[in-house]
Amino acid sequence: MKEVSSGEMLSLCKRRGFIYPAYEIYGGIAGLYDYGPLGTALKGNIADLWRRTYVLQEGFVEIDGDTIGPEAVFKASGHVDNFADLSVTCKACGESFRADHLAKGLHPNPDSLSIEELQGLLRANGVRCPCGGEFADVEEFNLMFKTKIGPGAGRTGYLRPETAQSIFVNYINLYRHCRERLPFGCIQVGRGYRNEISPRQGVIRLREFNMMEAELFVDPEDKSWPRYGGIKDRKVRLVPNTDGVEVEMGIGEAVDRGIIGNETLAYFIWVTYDFLTAVGIDPARLRFRQHLKAEMAHYASDCWDAEALISFGWTEIVGIADRGCWDLSQHMRFSKADLTAFKRFDEPKEVERDAIRPKFGAIGPRFKGAAGDIKRQMEAMDASAIHDGLVTVIVDGTPVDLDADHYDVVRVREKVNGVRVVPHVIEPSHGLDRILYSCLEHAYAERDG
């Protein structure tokens, strides 16, 4: 069978009404594409099957969040400070390129290199711009689209780079809706925006793209899954980060050998495989690659990419990660909201904990009539409520930070029915555009004559 090139595929997609270059009569813009009649129908069918998988089969709920958010949300998530790619700009023509893309073929994993390492690699190999010009120094480029919310000075806002944050900031509402029990899951299908440096791979790298993300909130001490036993003997192709060698292995064996971190993560790797093959991904051109230690987010305990082999090579189309308690802990720290879950014991237990004891001599004179309510708030807290030496209480509807002059931390022993925990998050994140394009390539064939 003849292999199709990405250029031929995109040309066919345009002629058949699947994908059109956006704003083509004005010259088009790299990284922006529109879906034609058939592409829109196919995209809707893929999203509908994904919804049925997660809502009907797995019991998740669905929300639809805003695509624009205030800076505080993305400061908490780390996107304001850390959501950047490394860029180089040609001194002659002014064209910019992703530095790690220029290093492909020069290093087995350019994504894992620091600014200094990447710059040294490019210069040592004499990498230049296609125009022949010399590149300036490698620098960070934040990928979020920045805007103002409201007229005048307004509030700084950003177009969301992922749908997940809408789910995290709605955790309290979702926890109540799901009867205050773990585990529970929430999905969202929607647009994300990333101001890519040099989107030159068709619909694989877009500045506005479609995502299907699931966030599963689980007990940090229990990452088993009730339906895991039914799939543990199913086999998938894995590329562990220990040696990078592809191997076909049973899901259960991978968990038992410590290759996949836990049962829940393993179960959703299988759910991802089942979904992708159902929508048209060729199983012979599908594998799951574990992130190298150097490329894994510092808060993630394990992360796997579902990769499809297409004309661009092995390409990530889904990421499945155990994100730990990072997301909720960050939003707790920045918003001062309680984003915990109550874990009830089968029988009451006697436990020790570090409790907060209010200092009435400091609180009474300062807050007078509100002192009693502040006392009750602080007595309900434990040491986990302290951030940067401050405890936050609500006074007349306004958050107020109290320093160590207003409280002591004491060790107490008490009988309790349960404890509050910060749930961990298992996240399967699907790139809808990449899945659709991969399905089209895997379905493509030419007849002789």
C-alpha positions in Angstrom: 0.0 0.0 0.0 1.3 3.4 -0.9 2.2 5.7 2.0 0.4 9.0 1.9 2.2 12.3 2.7 0.7 14.9 5.0 0.5 17.3 2.0 -1.4 14.9 -0.1 -3.7 14.1 2.9 -4.5 17.7 3.6 -5.2 18.3 -0.1 -7.6 15.4 -0.2 -9.3 16.6 3.0 -9.8 20.0 1.4 -11.3 18.6 -1.8 -13.6 16.2 0.0 -14.9 18.7 2.5 -13.2 17.5 5.7 -10.7 20.3 6.5 -10.2 23.8 5.1 -7.4 26.3 5.7 -9.0 29.1 7.8 -9.3 32.5 6.2 -7.8 31.2 3.0 -9.1 34.1 0.8 -6.9 36.4 3.0 -3.9 34.2 2.7 -4.6 31.9 5.6 -2.9 31.8 9.1 -0.6 29.0 10.1 -2.1 26.8 12.8 -5.8 27.7 12.1 -8.1 25.4 10.2 -11.9 25.1 9.7 -13.8 21.8 9.5 -15.9 21.3 6.3 -19.3 19.5 6.2 -17.8 16.0 6.4 -15.1 17.0 8.9 -17.7 18.5 11.2 -19.8 15.4 11.0 -16.8 13.1 11.7 -15.6 15.3 14.6 -19.1 15.2 16.1 -19.3 11.4 15.8 -15.9 10.9 17.5 -16.9 13.3 20.4 -20.2 11.5 20.8 -18.6 8.1 21.1 -16.1 9.5 23.6 -19.0 10.9 25.7 -20.8 7.6 25.6 -17.6 5.9 26.8 -17.0 8.2 29.8 -20.6 9.2 30.7 -22.6 6.0 30.1 -19.9 3.4 30.5 -17.8 4.9 33.3 -20.4 7.1 35.0 -18.6 10.5 34.7 -20.5 13.8 34.6 -20.0 16.5 32.0 -19.7 20.3 32.3 -19.1 23.1 29.8 -16.8 25.8 31.1 -15.8 29.2 29.9 -12.9 29.5 27.4 -11.6 32.7 29.0 -10.4 33.0 32.6 -8.8 35.5 35.0 -5.0 35.5 35.5 -5.3 34.2 39.1 -6.6 30.8 37.8 -3.6 30.3 35.4 -1.2 31.7 38.0 -2.3 28.9 40.3 -2.1 26.3 37.6 1.4 27.3 36.7 0.6 28.3 33.1 1.5 32.0 33.6 5.1 31.2 34.8 5.8 27.9 33.1 3.7 27.3 30.0 6.4 28.1 27.5 8.3 26.6 24.6 11.8 27.4 23.6 12.1 29.6 20.5 14.8 30.9 18.2 14.5 33.8 15.8 16.5 34.3 12.6 18.6 37.4 12.7 18.3 37.8 8.9 14.6 37.2 8.1 13.0 37.5 11.5 11.2 34.1 11.2 10.8 32.2 14.5 11.1 28.4 15.1 10.6 26.0 18.0 14.2 25.2 19.1 13.5 21.6 20.0 12.1 20.9 16.5 15.3 22.2 14.9 17.2 19.7 17.1 15.3 16.6 15.9 17.8 14.0 14.6 20.5 15.6 16.7 19.3 14.3 20.1 17.0 11.4 21.0 14.7 13.7 23.1 15.2 17.4 22.5 12.2 18.2 24.7 14.2 17.2 27.7 17.0 19.7 27.2 17.5 22.9 29.1 17.9 26.3 27.3 21.7 26.1 27.6 21.9 22.5 26.4 19.6 23.1 23.4 21.5 26.3 22.4 24.8 24.5 22.7 23.5 21.6 20.5 22.2 23.8 17.8 25.4 25.8 17.6 27.7 22.8 17.8 25.8 21.4 14.7 25.8 24.7 12.8 22.0 24.8 12.6 20.8 27.8 10.6 17.6 29.2 9.2 16.3 27.9 5.9 17.1 31.4 4.5 20.7 30.8 5.5 20.6 33.3 8.4 22.1 32.8 11.9 19.8 32.2 14.8 19.7 34.5 17.9 19.8 32.9 21.4 17.3 30.4 22.5 14.6 32.0 24.7 11.3 31.1 26.4 8.0 32.1 24.7 4.8 31.9 26.8 2.1 30.1 24.7 -1.0 31.7 26.2 -3.2 34.3 24.5 -3.4 37.3 26.8 -6.3 39.7 26.9 -8.2 42.1 29.1 -11.6 41.3 30.7 -13.6 44.5 30.6 -12.9 48.0 29.4 -10.2 50.4 30.5 -7.7 48.8 32.9 -9.9 45.7 33.2 -8.7 42.4 34.6 -5.9 40.5 32.9 -7.3 37.3 31.4 -6.2 34.5 29.1 -7.8 32.2 26.6 -7.6 28.8 28.3 -4.7 26.5 27.1 -6.7 23.4 28.3 -10.2 22.6 29.5 -9.1 21.0 32.7 -9.0 24.2 34.9 -12.7 24.7 34.5 -13.2 21.3 36.2 -10.7 22.0 39.0 -12.2 25.4 39.9 -15.7 23.8 40.0 -14.5 20.9 42.3 -16.7 22.0 45.2 -19.9 22.0 43.1 -19.0 18.7 41.4 -18.1 17.0 44.8 -21.5 17.9 46.1 -23.3 16.9 42.9 -21.5 13.5 43.1 -22.8 13.0 46.7 -19.5 13.8 48.3 -17.9 10.4 47.5 -14.7 9.4 45.9 -14.0 8.4 43.2 -15.9 10.6 40.8 -15.1 11.9 37.3 -16.0 14.8 35.1 -15.4 15.4 31.4 -15.4 18.4 29.1 -15.3 18.8 25.4 -14.2 22.2 24.1 -11.7 24.5 22.6 -8.2 25.3 23.8 -5.8 28.0 22.6 -2.0 28.0 22.4 0.0 30.6 20.6 2.3 28.1 18.9 5.7 29.4 17.8 5.8 27.7 14.4 2.8 25.5 13.7 3.9 23.8 10.5 2.3 20.3 10.8 -1.2 20.8 9.5 -3.9 20.0 12.1 -1.4 18.3 14.3 -0.2 21.6 15.8 -2.9 24.2 16.0 -3.3 27.5 17.7 -7.0 26.8 18.3 -7.8 23.2 18.9 -10.5 20.8 20.2 -9.9 18.8 23.4 -11.7 16.0 25.2 -10.5 15.9 28.7 -11.5 13.7 31.7 -10.6 14.4 35.3 -11.0 11.5 37.7 -10.8 12.4 41.4 -9.6 9.4 43.5 -8.6 8.5 47.1 -4.8 9.2 47.3 -4.4 5.9 49.3 -6.6 3.7 47.0 -6.0 3.7 43.3 -7.7 0.4 42.6 -10.5 0.3 40.1 -13.6 -2.0 40.3 -13.6 -3.0 36.6 -9.8 -3.5 36.5 -10.1 -7.3 36.9 -12.1 -7.5 33.7 -9.4 -6.0 31.5 -6.1 -6.9 33.2 -5.4 -9.7 30.7 -5.8 -7.4 27.7 -2.6 -6.6 25.8 -1.3 -3.3 24.5 2.0 -2.2 23.0 4.0 -0.3 25.6 7.2 1.7 25.4 8.5 1.9 29.1 10.8 4.7 30.0 13.4 2.2 31.4 14.8 1.1 28.1 12.6 2.7 25.4 12.0 -0.7 23.8 8.5 -1.4 22.5 6.9 -4.5 24.0 3.4 -6.1 23.9 2.3 -6.8 27.4 -0.8 -7.5 29.4 -2.2 -4.6 31.4 -2.1 -6.6 34.6 1.5 -7.7 34.1 2.6 -4.1 33.5 1.0 -3.1 36.9 2.4 -6.1 38.7 5.9 -5.3 37.4 5.6 -1.6 38.4 5.8 -0.4 34.8 2.3 1.3 35.0 1.9 3.1 38.3 -1.5 1.9 39.5 -4.7 0.0 38.6 -6.7 3.1 37.8 -4.1 4.6 35.4 -3.8 1.1 33.8 -7.6 0.8 33.4 -7.9 4.1 31.6 -4.9 3.2 29.3 -7.1 0.3 28.2 -10.2 2.5 27.9 -8.2 4.8 25.7 -7.0 1.9 23.6 -10.6 0.6 23.2 -11.9 4.0 22.3 -9.2 4.8 19.8 -9.5 1.5 17.9 -13.3 1.9 17.9 -13.1 5.2 16.1 -10.7 3.9 13.5 -7.1 4.0 14.7 -5.2 1.0 13.4 -4.1 -1.1 16.4 -0.9 -2.0 14.5 0.0 1.7 14.4 -0.9 2.5 18.0 1.3 2.3 21.1 1.6 3.8 24.6 4.9 5.5 25.4 5.8 6.3 29.0 7.2 9.8 29.6 10.9 9.9 30.4 11.8 11.1 33.9 13.3 14.3 32.3 10.1 15.2 30.4 7.5 14.2 33.1 5.9 17.0 35.0 7.4 17.3 38.5 4.0 16.7 40.1 3.1 13.6 38.0 3.9 10.1 39.4 3.3 8.5 36.0 2.3 9.6 32.5 1.7 7.8 29.2 1.1 9.1 25.7 -1.0 7.2 23.2 0.9 7.6 20.0 -0.3 6.9 16.4 2.1 6.3 13.6 1.2 8.8 10.8 3.0 10.7 8.1 4.6 12.9 10.8 6.0 9.8 12.6 4.9 8.6 16.0 2.5 11.4 17.2 0.9 11.9 20.6 -2.9 11.9 20.3 -3.8 11.2 24.0 -2.0 11.7 27.3 -3.0 9.7 30.4 -1.4 11.0 33.6 -1.5 10.5 37.4 -1.3 14.2 38.4 -1.3 13.6 42.1 -2.8 16.3 44.3 -1.0 19.1 42.4 -4.0 20.8 40.8 -6.4 21.0 43.7 -3.5 21.8 46.2 -2.5 24.8 44.0 -6.0 26.1 43.7 -6.4 25.7 47.5 -3.2 27.7 48.0 -4.2 30.5 45.7 -7.9 30.8 46.3 -8.0 29.7 50.0 -11.0 27.5 49.2 -11.4 24.1 50.8 -11.0 21.6 47.9 -10.7 18.4 50.0 -12.9 15.3 50.3 -14.1 13.6 53.5 -12.9 10.0 53.8 -15.2 8.2 56.2 -13.8 5.3 58.2 -15.7 2.0 58.7 -15.2 2.4 62.4 -14.2 5.5 64.4 -10.4 5.8 64.9 -8.2 7.6 67.4 -5.8 9.7 65.6 -3.2 12.4 66.2 -3.2 15.6 64.2 -1.7 19.1 64.3 -4.5 21.4 65.1 -4.7 25.2 65.1 -5.4 26.9 68.4 -6.5 30.5 68.2 -4.8 33.1 70.4 -7.7 34.9 71.9 -5.5 37.7 73.3 -4.6 38.8 69.8 -7.9 38.0 68.0 -10.4 39.5 70.5 -9.0 43.1 70.7 -8.6 43.2 66.9 -11.8 41.7 65.7 -14.1 42.3 68.7 -17.7 41.0 67.8 -16.4 38.7 65.0 -13.8 37.0 67.3 -16.2 34.1 68.2 -16.8 33.2 64.6 -13.1 33.4 63.8 -12.4 31.1 66.8 -14.8 28.5 65.4 -13.3 28.7 61.9 -9.8 28.2 63.2 -10.6 25.4 65.6 -12.1 23.5 62.6 -8.8 23.7 60.8 -5.6 21.7 61.0 -2.0 22.6 60.0 -2.7 21.9 56.3 -4.6 25.2 56.3 -1.4 27.1 56.9 0.2 28.5 53.7 3.3 30.6 53.9 2.8 31.0 57.6 -0.7 32.5 57.1 -4.2 31.1 58.0 -7.1 32.5 56.0 -10.5 33.2 57.7 -13.6 34.9 56.5 -14.7 38.1 58.2 -17.9 39.7 57.0 -17.6 37.9 53.7 -14.0 39.0 53.1 -10.9 36.7 53.3 -8.4 37.8 56.0 -4.9 36.4 56.4 -3.8 35.8 60.0 -0.1 35.4 60.8 1.5 33.3 63.6 0.8 36.0 66.2 -2.9 34.9 66.0 -2.5 31.1 66.4 -0.5 28.2 67.8 -0.1 24.7 66.2 -0.6 22.0 68.8 -0.6 18.2 68.6 -4.0 16.7 69.6 -5.3 13.2 70.0 -9.0 12.6 69.2 -11.5 10.0 68.0 -12.8 10.7 64.5 -15.1 9.2 62.0 -12.9 10.1 59.0 -10.3 12.5 57.7 -10.2 15.1 55.0 -7.9 14.4 52.1 -6.9 16.2 48.9 -8.0 13.9 46.1 -5.5 12.8 43.5 -6.3 13.3 39.8 -6.1 10.8 37.0 -6.4 12.6 33.7 -6.9 11.1 30.2 -6.6 14.1 27.8 -7.6 13.6 24.2 -6.6 15.8 21.3 -9.7 15.6 19.1 -8.1 17.1 16.0 -5.2 14.8 16.1 -7.4 11.7 16.6 -9.6 12.8 13.7 -6.6 13.3 11.4 -4.9 10.0 12.4 -8.2 8.2 11.7 -8.2 9.7 8.2 -4.6 8.7 7.5 -5.2 5.2 8.8 -8.3 4.8 6.7 -6.5 6.0 3.5 -5.8 3.5 0.7 -5.3 3.6 -3.0 -6.6 1.1 -5.5 -4.4 0.1 -8.4 -5.7 1.3 -11.7 
